[in-house]
Structure formats: structure tokens, C-alpha cells
């Protein structure tokens, strides 16, 4: 939710006619929200032992998120050729992967078998419902498209048969 709200906030700040101050503010809002989302996710890791976060990794990930948000907000608020939009989408995907791995580079995990196991469910308990819901969310629209009538065929028009 934080990522969605922060990107929406960035889009609303930038508006339809982006001026440099609004673009900077919108990029900061969207990028800080994305960076904070990643930091919260990394901070939620619980293991049988200890997890520490390096603030430089989080800072670098946030700076990368702000730069990626600036690129996306600048590109999406003005008309551009499709090739440019595809390039920006690929660049944003690479930046999000980079943000993730840059943030992960700052995570240190020390496993301790003597420590008590963390409270909560294991990953399998989380991923089975996520996988089932994700599969259903794809299966329903795909099925609807496959069983929908073919609308590309034109029905033949009936011409009146001339009588003599």
C-alpha cells in the first residue's frame, strides 16, 4: 500500500504539466515511499538469530528509487514515442531490481541455533495462499477471454433478393 500511495502522490504532485520544482517534489515523494517500503520489508525479516541493516544500503536504495521515480514521472506526464516508453519501462524494471539488491546488500543475517525460533508462521504458510490467489487472478480473466465469443467475424448482411 505504501508504494501505491507514494507513487500516486508523486503523480498528483507532478500533474499534467510538469515544472521542475513539481517534478522534484513528486519524485521525492514517490522515491521516498518506495525506499521506505523496501526498508520496512527488510526490517520485517525474522530469523532464528539476528538481522542487522546497514543504513548506507537503505540510503543508496532510496536514492536509486528517487532517480527511477523522476525518470518515470517525467516520461509519463508528456507524450513520447512508444519506443521511449518501452525503454523507460525496461529502465524502471532494472532500477527496481537494483533497488532490491542494493537494499539486500546492506542486510546482515547471523543464524544462531541456540536462539529461540521467531514467532509467526513459516514462509510456506504465506506463499501457498499467495500462489493460489495469484493463479486464480490470472485464470479467471484468461478463461473469460477464451470462452468469449469471437467478435472479429462479421455477420453476413442479408441483401433482399430482387423479385421479377
N, C-alpha and C positions, 0 to 999 in steps of 0.2 A: 504494500500500500504506500509506503514511503516513497519508493521510486516513482510510482504512477503519479502521486500528488505533487512531487517535486518537479517532474517533467511538465505536468500540466501548469504548475505555477510559472515555470520558465516560459512556456508558450504564451501564457496570458500576459506576462510582463513584456515580452518582446512585441506582441501584437502583429498586425499585418504589415506595417511599415517600420522595419527595424532601424532605429537610430543606434549609434554606437553605445551610448550610456544604457539604453534599454537592453541591448544585446548583451552587454557585460553583466548587468544585473540578472537577467534571465538565465544566462549561462552559469552564473554563480549559484543561483537558487537550484537549478536542475543538477549541476555538478556536485554541489554540497549534499544535496539529498541522495544522489547516487553513492557518493563516498560514505555518507553516514549509514546508508543501508548496508553497504559492504562491511563497514566496521561493526555494526550490530550483528550481522551474520557471523563474522569471525569471532566476536565476543561470546556468541551463544554456543560455541564448541565446548562440549564437556567430555572429558575422558577420565580414565582411571589413572590419575596423575595430575599434571599441571599443564596449563596452556598460558603462554605469555604472548603479548602483541607488541611488536616494535612500532613505535609511533611514526617512524620515518616511512615504513611501508604503507601505513594508512594515509599519511600525508601525500606520498607520491601517487597513490591510487586516487585520491581526491583531486589532485592537480590534473591527472590524466582524465578524470571524469568531467572536470570543468572544461578542459580543452575539447573533448569529444562533444560535450553539450553545445559549446559555442559553434562548432562546425555544423552540427545537425540543425541548430536553431537558425543559423544564418542561411543554410541551404533550403530549409523547408518553408521559410517565410517569403521567398521570392521564386518566381518561375525559373526553372532551369531545365536544360535538356535531360532526357531520360538517362543518358549515359553518365551525366554528372551525378544524378540521384543514385544510380546503381553504385558508382564509385564511393559516394559518401556512405551509403548503407554498408558496403564492404569495410570501409574505414571505421565506421562505428562498431561493427561486429568485432573487428580486430582490437579496437580500443577497449571494448567491454571485456574481451578475453585478457588483454593486457592488464586492465584494472584488477581483474580477479587474481591473476597470478602475481602481480606486484603486491597486492594485499596479502596473499598467501605467503610470499617471501618473508614477510615480517612476522609470521606466526611460528612460535617455537613450542613444540609439544614434548613433554617429558612423561613417559609412561612409568608408573610405579605400581607393581603388582601388590605391594603391601597396602596401598591406599584403598579406601572403600570405593566400590563402583559408583559412578554418578547416578543420581536419581533420574527417573524417567524411563521412557520406552527406548528400545533399540531402533536402529535405522530401518530394519525390515518392517517393523510395525508402521512406520511412516510411509515408506515407499510403496507398499502394496496398494493402499488406498489411492495414493497419488497416481500410480501406474494405471489402476483400473479406471479412475475418473478421467485421466488423460486419454486413455484408449476410447472410452465411451464418447468423450467430447469430440473425437475425430471420427468415430464410427457413425454417429448419428448423421452429421452433415454429408458424409460420403455416401451413406445409404440413401439419403434423400435425393442426392444428385443422380445416383444410379437408377432409382426407381421412378424418377420424374419422367413425364412424357417428353419425347423428343420434340422440341419446338422449332427445330430448324427446317423440318419438312413443311412445305407449303401444301395446304389442302387445295386440291384442284378446284378451280371455279367452274361452275356449271354454266355452260352457254346454252341459251334456248335453241332448240332445234328448229330451224326455219320450216314452216309449213308451206306447201304449194297451193 
